[in-house]
Amino acid sequence: MAVLTHGVTQRLASEDAIDEAVAEMRINGYTILDSGLPADVIERLKSGIDRIYQAQISEFGDEQALASISDTDIARCTLAYDPDFLTLATAPNLMKLATRLLGSEFVLMQQNGIINRPDRQNYQVKWHRDLSYQHWTSSKTIAFNALLCVDEFTNENGASFVLPATHHIEEFPTDQFASRHEKQIAARAGSFIVLDAMLYHRGGINVSTDVRRAVNHLIGLPFLAQQVNLQTALESTGMPAPTDPNVLKYLGFRWSPATHAKDWRERRMPSR
Ligand SMILES: O=C(O)CCC(=O)C(=O)O
């Protein structure tokens, strides 16, 4: 049913569910989006996070070494280890939302598996922006996070908290504001909790008896820097590079800095 308005000459588009998600993102700074991925893929991602984390512990020495850099319980750059994570990062609903929020050019800045255990300290429970250390606002979305709930997110197992609309304000609010207005987002397995990358958020404390897993994506305009160069990351693990030119662009192959002046010019040749 149409709402009544007065003196309104400009409105957000409202053609479909993705437009509604965009409206929530622009105004509240968060929304929930169905990934559309089948349950068996979600199950494989669950074991994939655990497997990749164990592999990365071995790569780095031991878990104590990860603890020394405050990086326990995060499986980094997961798509370089298992093709299911590329399927996830390119889920059609996610790509549609990215196009509506950011336009035709956007890059995957990070993809990390997050393990929230009941019996451990978790660095993500502190309020933060994913574009961390930044205290300014932008009238347009420049980046967003898509946190896939691999397990169902419940109030008990540490579902994420958000501070709605804080992407519009430069400073972190007061302690009282944060405790009064924080909102916990329960969501079913297979959905993305999507946040403007400038929205303050935090993980919840897991007081259940089960591990809560998620996969976070940071997707943004190409001028932002990737955490890991995905081209070299794929080469390092021996995973084949995708062939779809749009996926290559999304993974940053086109946007990585040129290696020298001639490379920069060659990249601009029409045949490339
Ligand atoms: O695990 C969560 O609920 C939040 C994760 C988070 O804050 C992040 O990855 O930036």
The ligand as an ORCA input file, in Angstrom:
! r2SCAN-3c Opt
* xyz 0 1
  O      31.385    -12.122     14.017
  C      30.631    -11.168     14.074
  O      29.462    -11.229     14.485
  C      31.098     -9.808     13.618
  C      32.317     -9.900     12.766
  C      32.954     -8.593     12.588
  O      32.744     -7.682     13.323
  C      33.889     -8.384     11.472
  O      34.292     -9.348     10.804
  O      34.265     -7.235     11.236
*
